[in-house]
Structure formats: structure tokens, C-alpha cells
Amino acid sequence: MNFIALRMLISDRAKYFGLIFAFAFSTFLLLNQISIFCGIMQRTGSQILDVTDADVWVMDPYTEYFEQTKALKDTDLTRVRGVQGVDYAVRLFKGNPIARTIEGKFASTFTIGVDDSTLIGAPRKMALGRWENLREANSIILDRAGYALLYPGQPLELGRVLELNDHKARLVGISDASAPFVSFPVIHARYSEALHFQGQQRNQLGYVLVRAKPGISPENLARSIEAATALKARTTMEFVRDCIGYYLRNTGIPVNFGITIAIALVVGLAVAGQTFFLFTLDNLKQFGALKAIGVTNSRLVGMVVLQAATAGFVGFAFGSGMAALFFEVMSKQMATRGIILTWQVEAIVAALMTAVILFVSVISIRRVIVLEPASVFR
Amino acid sequence: MTSPDSTAVSCHGIRKSFGTGDTKIDVLRGIHFEAHRGEMTFLVGPSGCGKTTLISVIAGLLDPSEGKVSIFGQQLAKMTSRDQILFRRKNLGFVFQQYNLLPALTAAENAAVPLLAAGVNRSTAVKRSKEILDRLGMASRADNYPRTLSGGQQQRVALARALVHEPRLIICDEPTAALDHKSGESVMELLATSAVHPDRAVVVVTHDNRVFHFADRITHMEDGIITHTEQNPKLQAA
């Protein structure tokens, strides 16, 4: 009987394509909005994730997210180094000086000062040049998106000079740094030079980056540091989660995306549900004939579920394809880089669409079950 | 006279009402009806007299408000609803006024539906249905979709569907109502030659008096009761 169900489904082309469009559009919207939402949220912690040399970040006890820093005292670095289980601990500066090109174009930057001797915290993914070149005097590494912003339309080229707080800095590398939450150029420099770019303040130590000794878990080390220093210590993933949590609690982003995601679900439920329900109503006479002939209710329910599942699956496949194409194109754009379609989002949307399919099946099944087979004689 | 064991359908004191209170309508008001194996029984009467309700009750598609229905000695009321469906699937064949063919299936696939519902595999079921269509003169149209067939041809496909699983009772609801006289005559001829069988009963609801001569027995209904039954003279002579 399955082939009869499928033939019934595809024989009415207009309704079949309408159903597929509804499922596909709903899938596309859900994948699109959830992926963009996740991508933007991930950006709030992207600079943390880019640092692969540290397990634990130590900061002021009241720090809530990466951009919000209150400088530590230089002596705090020594105190952290004294905690048992610390393999090494180094300084990290974070500031927002303005960078100006020789041509006069300028932009606020996201400048990170990494430890002078070890260069821990320097970008590891490079588009041009080597991160080790930061050891040269007055050198900086600029991210590719920042380069495109400050030198629009120009090919990647090292040796260019940027002016930061009256200090001239030479470009020795172009990184593939992850996009930050705000679209500032990301500059990496040595700690001692980054301080000059920002301008002198009494304390400028933003974070202490810590690596745990082998066999020591980052979580336990973070708790030990907090106990010993009264500073806040978070593992990389804990800190990323803190940042995401802060933006979720304190911005309108989740509400905004939540509304769009809800609309996508409503479109899926309402349009696909209504179209499928109408399709079932149109076929009631046929279901009635099958019932009279001796097809059981359970078999008819199976046919309806198969029809809904087939339309839903084909629609989901089309919607996923459109979303994949969308993100393939968008991931190549500077402004939307790093926002990708992940398998986790696919899985979430697949679960949501399964719920939509079940919903549209149930409302149609009800009509088929209560249908009197005697109606075929009327 | 027919012997008691030749009885295929036996209805005693069938009443059927719809609605309640002031809106209650008694559609069947104490029906006693019989149909016999090897015969084509016509159920005739004006529109609204309860013919269709009676065959719905006989087929087990409607439960009577009162009375007893036996099909080949088995009481439908004593069966579970699932057993009723299985009984219907095995023993009953239907021909509807509007054919009720599935537009998405070819003629052969439509005719194969009762076998498919019984779990017969598709190729076997379609092969069997093509044999029946061949007997009904529809071999060349077996792969056509219903929309490409004339009314008479569609009704032949419906007849093939009613015969394909070799049921013991065939119920036809106004099989000629949507057809012109020539097509109607042709369908009734096929019904008489293909459906009537010593071990099978055929019950035909109709008000088309042009085809009454095909009947072995004609039961007249009016206002929810059976007024009288007449036998075809040739049957009486036998």
C-alpha cells in the first residue's frame, strides 16, 4: 500500500510542490536563523578560542565577558605563577587603540598584546607572513578582515605601516583570526609594544594566560588559582560560555532571533499543516473507498504518515541544500566569515521538522480515522 | 424456491435511525431482506427510500440501530471491528456509482487494490488484475489512468476491482447511474456474465428501470420498508 500512498502524494503536482516548498522554506529559515544566531554568539568568544596555548584565563573577579576588562596588577602574574599545578603563566593585553593608515583611513581596533618572550597568544592561523615575525621591533599582525577594511580593494601585502597612538608599526603578518563580535580589525603585537599603542595607564594587564602542568585538569587548576589569588579563573570553554551567557542575558539578540525562529516554525506548522490537511481532505473519498474495500485504519494511518514524512523529508533536503548553498556563499564574505552550518544545527532542525511532520500527520490522521466508510455510497 | 443454505445475505428486523430527539430520522423501519448465491438481486425504489443505507448495513459499513445481519451465516454484529474489516476485505466486492477509482493509479493497479490491501505483492496483484481486465475487454487500457478512460471503461475497472479477489458477495450502488444507456447496458451485461457465480451473490441498488431485466430477483423499497419482492420469470420457471 506504500506505493499507493506515494502515488497519491505526487500525483497532485501543485499540492505536492506546495507542501515541499512549505517544508523547504521552513527548514531554510530555521537553519539560517539558528546558524547565524550560533555564529554570532560564538563570535563573542572567538578571540578566546583563537588562543590555543592556554588552558586557563585569569582576570579581575568582576569580569563578565572578554571585552570587559579591568586591569590586574603586574604582581598578580607572579601570584598566579606561584599556584601549584601551573606549568606557565604569561600576560595578555587587550585594548582598543585607533589605527590610521598612511593614506588617512582609520578604524578602532581590537589590539591584543602577547607575551614578549614566548609570543603565547599570537595568532596561529596565518594568511600571509609568520607569527614568529612579531619578535621584530615595531611589528604587528593584522587580521585579513581588518586589512580589507583599512586597505579596501588592495592585495595582501606585508611591510605596510600603520600609525597607532603616534607610534608607527610595520605589518609583518596577516592572520586569519576569527571574527570578533564587533567588526574591528584585530591586531596582534608584543605586550610591551601594545602598551604604547594604547597609551600609558597605571595598570594594563588584562588577562593572565595559564597552562596547566601535565596531569592537572584545567578546571581544578582554575579553582586552585581562584582560591589562592582571589582572582577569577576560567577555563577556555568556561570563559567562552560566560561571554555567550552575558550577551544572551544583556542584549536583544536572542529575542530577535527567537522571534524569527518562531515565525519559521509557525510557517512550517501553519502552511505545511494546512496544505497537507487540504491534501488529505481532497483525498478523503479515496481513503473512504480504501476503507470500504477493507484497508484497516492502522494501514491508512501508515499511509498518511508516509505521505507527510516523504513530503517533509524532501522539503527538508531542499531546505538544507538551500541553506548549505547560502552559507557556502556567505562564509566567503568578510563580514559573515565564520558563520557556518554545523551538523548540530542540522540535527536540531531535523528534530523540529520531525515534530512539524508529526503535527501535520496527526491533524490529518484524525480526519481519516473518523471517516465513515459508508460515505463512499453518498 | 431457494434452499435455506443458498442464503448469502439475511437481514431481520433492521432498523436504522440518524439523529436524536426531534431531529431523529428513521431511515430503515424493520427490514427483512434476503439475497441468494448464484443470483443477482436488485434493490429498487425512489431516491431517499433507504436503499443505500441498507447496503451500507449489509456491507458492515454502518451498524444497524436494531436487527440482525448475517452474511453467509456469520453475524457481523458479533465480530470485532477489525474482524469486520478483514471479513469485508475477503468476502465483499464493491462497485460504486462514481467508480471511486484512485486517479494516481493505472487501471490495472486500481483493480489490484483489494489484493494489495490483503498483502499480496504488487506484481502478483497487478498480474491477476490484468487477467480480470482482459476478461472484461479492458486489456488494452490496463495501463491507462482513470482520467483517460470513459465512464463505461472506468466502471469496468471498478467491476474488475470488485471481482479480483473473488469475493462471495458483490454490492453495487447505482452502477449505471453515471452512464448513458448503451454503456449502462454493457456494464450490466458484464456484471451478469462475470460476477454471477453459483457461490456468489450480487446485490445491485438501482432505480434505472432500463436494466431491471438483468435481475434474478427485484426487491422494492419505499420509505424505509420493503414493500414486495418479485422474481424473474425464468428463475421461477426453474
Interface residues (C-beta under 8 A of the other chain):
Chain A: M1 F3 I4 R7 M8 I10 S11 K285 Q286 G288 A289 L290 A292 I293 G294 V295 T296 R299 E372 P373 A374 V376 F377 R378
Chain B: T52 I55 S56 A59 L61 L62 R82 I85 L86 R88 R89 K90 L92 F94 F96 Q97 N100 L102 P103 A104 L105 E109 V113 P114 L116 A117 A118 R122 R161 D173
